[in-house]
Amino acid sequence: MSPQLKEKLKPNENTESAEVKVEMLCVINPETALNATTLAIECSRATVKIMEELQKDKWRKLYEDWTKYGKSVNVYQTDGALHLYHLQEKLLHDGHLSYLAEVPNPHSPDLLLPVVLCILTRTNDVRKIYPRLSKVN
């Protein structure tokens, strides 16, 4: 194990355990969701897309660790100022597995609106990734 990883896993006064949890989350943007049904459908679709990615060898260990923690899916909401594209770009840069679900804009069907960003990541608190999120469930 690398010294950097050992340092990250070392317990400190603020944490009870050095374990790094694997969490799946759906970050929703209620401003672009047309209604609750659309939001639920897009959350499901994004989760399915992540599950398809997890079948690839590249993500096998992440999937196994997520399974070990009970396969929880948590929902977070943006504060309205957060752009899901920006968050996805940051997550991809940091090596997180993510999928962005988009729906056609009702006023201009050629344009897509980001509704849900589904992420599978190793973290004890997803707000460390992006602090401007509030937990829904």
C-alpha positions as CSV (number, residue, x, y, z in Angstrom):
1,M,0.0,0.0,0.0
2,S,1.3,3.4,-0.9
3,P,2.2,5.9,1.9
4,Q,-0.4,8.3,0.5
5,L,-3.1,5.7,0.7
6,K,-2.1,4.7,4.2
7,E,-2.2,8.3,5.3
8,K,-5.7,8.7,3.8
9,L,-6.9,5.6,5.6
10,K,-5.4,6.6,8.9
11,P,-8.1,7.4,11.5
12,N,-8.3,10.9,12.9
13,E,-10.2,12.5,15.7
14,N,-13.2,13.3,13.5
15,T,-13.8,9.8,12.3
16,E,-14.7,6.6,14.1
17,S,-13.3,4.3,11.4
18,A,-10.7,4.5,8.7
19,E,-13.0,2.6,6.4
20,V,-13.7,4.2,3.1
21,K,-17.4,3.6,2.2
22,V,-18.6,3.2,-1.3
23,E,-21.8,5.1,-2.0
24,M,-24.1,5.5,-5.0
25,L,-25.9,8.8,-5.2
26,C,-28.2,10.6,-7.5
27,V,-27.8,14.4,-7.5
28,I,-31.1,15.9,-8.7
29,N,-31.7,19.3,-10.1
30,P,-35.4,20.1,-9.4
31,E,-35.2,23.2,-11.5
32,T,-34.9,21.2,-14.7
33,A,-37.1,18.2,-13.8
34,L,-40.5,18.6,-15.4
35,N,-42.3,16.8,-12.6
36,A,-41.7,14.2,-9.8
37,T,-42.5,11.3,-12.2
38,T,-39.8,12.5,-14.7
39,L,-37.4,12.8,-11.8
40,A,-38.0,9.3,-10.6
41,I,-37.7,7.8,-14.1
42,E,-34.5,9.6,-14.8
43,C,-33.0,8.5,-11.4
44,S,-33.9,4.9,-12.3
45,R,-32.4,5.3,-15.8
46,A,-29.2,6.8,-14.4
47,T,-28.8,4.1,-11.8
48,V,-29.3,1.4,-14.5
49,K,-26.6,3.0,-16.6
50,I,-24.2,3.0,-13.7
51,M,-25.0,-0.7,-13.0
52,E,-24.2,-1.5,-16.7
53,E,-20.8,0.2,-16.3
54,L,-20.1,-1.7,-13.1
55,Q,-20.3,-5.0,-15.1
56,K,-17.0,-4.1,-16.8
57,D,-13.8,-5.4,-15.3
58,K,-12.4,-1.9,-14.8
59,W,-15.0,-1.2,-12.0
60,R,-15.3,-4.8,-10.5
61,K,-13.6,-3.9,-7.2
62,L,-15.7,-0.8,-6.8
63,Y,-18.8,-2.9,-7.4
64,E,-17.7,-5.5,-4.8
65,D,-17.0,-2.8,-2.2
66,W,-20.4,-1.1,-2.9
67,T,-22.1,-4.5,-2.5
68,K,-20.3,-5.0,0.8
69,Y,-21.9,-1.8,2.1
70,G,-25.5,-2.8,1.3
71,K,-25.9,-1.2,-2.2
72,S,-27.4,2.0,-0.8
73,V,-28.5,4.8,-3.1
74,N,-28.7,8.2,-1.6
75,V,-30.4,11.2,-3.2
76,Y,-28.9,14.7,-3.0
77,Q,-30.2,17.9,-4.3
78,T,-28.3,20.9,-5.8
79,D,-28.9,24.3,-4.4
80,G,-29.9,25.6,-7.9
81,A,-26.7,27.4,-8.6
82,L,-24.8,24.2,-9.2
83,H,-24.5,23.1,-12.8
84,L,-24.6,19.3,-13.1
85,Y,-22.3,19.5,-16.1
86,H,-19.7,21.2,-14.0
87,L,-20.0,18.6,-11.3
88,Q,-19.8,15.7,-13.8
89,E,-16.6,17.3,-15.3
90,K,-15.0,17.5,-11.9
91,L,-16.0,13.9,-11.0
92,L,-14.6,12.6,-14.3
93,H,-11.4,14.5,-13.7
94,D,-11.1,12.9,-10.2
95,G,-11.8,9.4,-11.6
96,H,-15.3,8.8,-10.2
97,L,-17.8,6.7,-12.1
98,S,-20.8,8.9,-13.1
99,Y,-23.7,9.1,-15.6
100,L,-25.7,12.2,-16.4
101,A,-29.4,11.8,-17.4
102,E,-30.9,14.5,-19.5
103,V,-34.4,15.3,-20.8
104,P,-35.5,17.3,-23.8
105,N,-36.3,20.9,-23.1
106,P,-40.1,21.4,-23.4
107,H,-39.6,24.8,-25.0
108,S,-36.8,23.7,-27.4
109,P,-36.8,19.9,-27.9
110,D,-33.3,20.0,-29.6
111,L,-31.8,21.2,-26.3
112,L,-31.3,18.8,-23.4
113,L,-31.6,19.6,-19.8
114,P,-29.5,17.9,-17.1
115,V,-31.8,16.3,-14.5
116,V,-29.9,13.7,-12.6
117,L,-26.2,12.9,-12.1
118,C,-25.7,9.4,-10.8
119,I,-22.3,8.8,-9.1
120,L,-20.6,5.8,-7.6
121,T,-17.7,6.8,-5.4
122,R,-15.6,6.0,-2.4
123,T,-16.2,8.5,0.3
124,N,-17.3,8.9,3.8
125,D,-19.2,12.1,3.0
126,V,-20.1,13.0,-0.5
127,R,-20.2,16.7,0.4
128,K,-16.4,16.5,0.4
129,I,-16.7,16.1,-3.4
130,Y,-19.0,19.1,-3.7
131,P,-20.0,20.9,-0.6
132,R,-23.1,22.6,-2.0
133,L,-25.4,19.5,-1.9
134,S,-28.2,18.8,0.5
135,K,-29.3,15.2,1.3
136,V,-32.9,14.3,0.4
137,N,-33.2,10.8,1.7
